[in-house]
């Protein structure tokens, strides 16, 4: 077993305190025996503290995931518009469609919390590991912006994309049950495997820097595609591909969409919400530097609290019909929101399309790579890994936990669920058993009752965590052998193509394809060498066989002659 990085708990002076007596009682109880508290050197209160730390560091996913997925429009269609037309979904967005998206966002907050509860409960109760689960960052962005597209402008409708996630979850569960999961991850080229997490991090950071999803620092440029933005909302313009006819009339290009608020007309770097987001960014960054637990949530809370008062330049409740509706829902504070549209919204009618299977394979690949890698790294960090076998305690049920959570998550309406790397904070706090994950599940359950507050978190509060999650995901590039160009080129293409093509799938295709091309000559030479060696060996063996036969024949002839001579004598 690998040595644990976290400190273990002792039973010295603690046994004489009230907490010590509580821990001793729990340790002797069925709970202590079931979760092996004594065997893993931890206590009941330590597990509760670790679960709290884990939740605080990953609670941002409740608002972030809902914000990202709601950008796809969810189940909303042009029929929800007050004035139905193909353009009503795009800026300026029809009020009816905007209200529908707002309701979908509330559904997705509940779906995110519920899927996190399910995944964390299964991991804690069956695998007995201190790992919490939630919809993964990266796959949610791929789901929203590549597969479904902004307000349904992508390759698949929201309902069909959920069906792809559901089938992927079933396949993922099957390969976990039969034990193929770890073996499949080994078939991915190492440089692509290493750089894919960093590429997803760049993708998330790029999303967090844009105006619709985050800080607004990056804007549109007609000459360079992107440029500096951060201008006030009143100074932003929408951009759309148009066709100008000979008579001078202008029409939207077939298949084109309107991108709202991405072109700054003037006032760059003067947006008040941008500077508020910068303050939130710095708060999170300083907390991360000082290893403060819950750094992400502190930054989100600060920006959100400043944005709640109305009649300010940074309010999230503007004086519009949509703002009035959002503020009315916000004032409820406590509300058990019932999922109205995203639960059970699967549609398999598009399963015959190539885009459906492209999305399914990409989800499957990322889940195999990301989730499996996270589980192995967290198991080693906690000291559960057996270096001799490369396996860890509870591995079988851990593999089935996230796969099962993916299936349930898709039925609720969210993107794939995965083990969170933020679970390392709970492990650092001393978490060693499934009680840590169960504690996090309890917190996610409590979040179901404050949906109005979570639905009122603005995009400029969500952007800073996205950027900093990208920062943390970049650490893997240090493992790439940048001196060997056969390793460096696929790694770089994987890194660059994900954000620049706005697609995780294209980044993976570029990385794997370039790896195969750059190694094709070596593989061909090796194959030719082996084939030539086998032919040479085969010819040599045949020649030796003929020689031996001839030698045997000559020897036999001499013997017969000798016998004949003897008989004659």
Beta strands, then each sheet from edge to edge (+ up, - down):
strand 1: 133-135
strand 2: 218-221
strand 3: 225-228
strand 4: 236-240
strand 5: 242-244
strand 6: 250-252
strand 7: 258-264
strand 8: 385-386
strand 9: 391-392
strand 10: 417-419
sheet 1: 1+ 10-
sheet 2: 2+ 3-
sheet 3: 4+ 7-
sheet 4: 5+ 6-
sheet 5: 8+ 9-
end
